[in-house]
């Protein structure tokens, strides 16, 4: 992808289902669980580079010893940073050849993070805040283990302000307005409430105070806690938590906007944000891993009982995020790999039409790194089309009664589309530059080109990209760079349709004015004397501030309504063409029909259509337009 977008966080819930002595005997170490946790987090590094954190819960450790450990980091390479610190005490024992390294009970009592239950998180700072206090896991700790709660999540809530007010109405004094703290405190409120109710219940039944705590641990109803806490959540989310006594849970939003997968065998239970990390870590087949159903809470009790039950009575149609599959998720997933190839294949016909079916004078390439798979799909489809042309040419020769010699036949059969790696990403700034200001500053210097492949003033270049969001990198870097090769035309093809609307469920696309499609529509309105519509949309958006949820509409869609998609595309071409650029630029977008055909199980297309899956989405899109019109450079939620 040519543009950087802050996006999804990654979660890991890992529970060891055997005693630590079992792993000592089988793997010759007590920290095999830590090794697996590291692998699961590293394999989701694509989802979070602004911070990482781990919580571990030690089951049944005696009083006087810590039962919970937490570590967080927001430095460059945060995963490496936290695991170096976690492993340091073990390295000391190893360097001294200490027999204690092989004593499970000693390690569990005395060495941090040697435990049976882990919660890991990889963070992307969608709010632009990178301080350590914003890094998960967030912790609500107590001397009563059943009151202690650690939380991680991959989410954004559109109504965090309202949920903040709920906490105030409970009588609390929250010190943060972020949705992370709000979720933690809402769950914590109902957790405390249930603890208190159970305490009074067992107290009246004659149990001593010492006997009550384990009784509470056995009978805590996590489903009820989640149901009460999440009843007003508006957004996309997967939330994972662990309680101090050893229960663990994960719940997913009712529309399945954010993804989660789980796997269980005799040794481990695991939940992650993506499927490939589980496959890699545990060497299992795709079908062994299950997708967590939307609107459900997964509960793994301390005694290892597993249940997955709905926490809401209202589970609407699934609206899983399509952008996850186009770009954000790992392309090694079986289904995502196939879908990305199909997205590329769907572009073959419009590309062939744009280049007048002239394959001989066209070089096909891709803008790394995640568009590689789509490029393979495009190339395979071009080969299919070319096979038809070869067959027809041979038939025509035969029908004309002419003989075809071996050399001529080989020339026809050896005819293939020209494909080369023209665009080279030679600086992995997404890996080690984590602050947004630095990312943007380096954006125009990340790519280079391969020389000597394109014939100057003869060849076209067709470059496939995942999506065109802002177009900044294309205008300032990709096109000037490709122009060095002196092609007669540059064609940029996007596997995603035009991105017209903000996202408010995880991906950091919150400002309308940053979208090149929105800029194009506004420019066309002004050029054609229809600027009054801009003020009209602003007024309608302002009116909705006081309307109930069932009256909300996406009035921003009116900005695009006067124009055909091709008109907006042509305006985008004009806006993205650098000043004094002599080479023709053509932009091709995936069609909405093509997207729907490919991503049949991931119908969340609000970025492209404006059909938001929650009421909060409509509030956000209207607020985004108000911010644009009033010149306020701030987020819409």
Helices and strands as residue ranges (DSSP letters): E 10-16, H 20-27, H 32-42, G 45-47, E 51-57, E 68-73, H 78-95, G 99-102, H 104-110, E 117-123, G 132-134, E 138-140, G 145-147, E 149-157, H 160-169, H 179-204, H 209-219, H 222-229, E 235-243, E 248-252, E 261-264, E 268-272, H 276-282, G 286-288, E 290-291, E 296-300, E 306-310, H 322-323, I 324-328, H 334-345, H 348-354, E 362-366, H 372-399, H 406-413, E 418-419, E 423-425, H 429-432, H 436-442, G 443-445, E 447-449, E 460-465, H 472-473, I 474-478, H 479-483, E 489-494, G 512-514, H 516-527, H 532-543, G 544-546, G 549-551, G 555-557, H 558-561, H 565-576, E 584-589, H 592-598, H 606-609, H 615-629
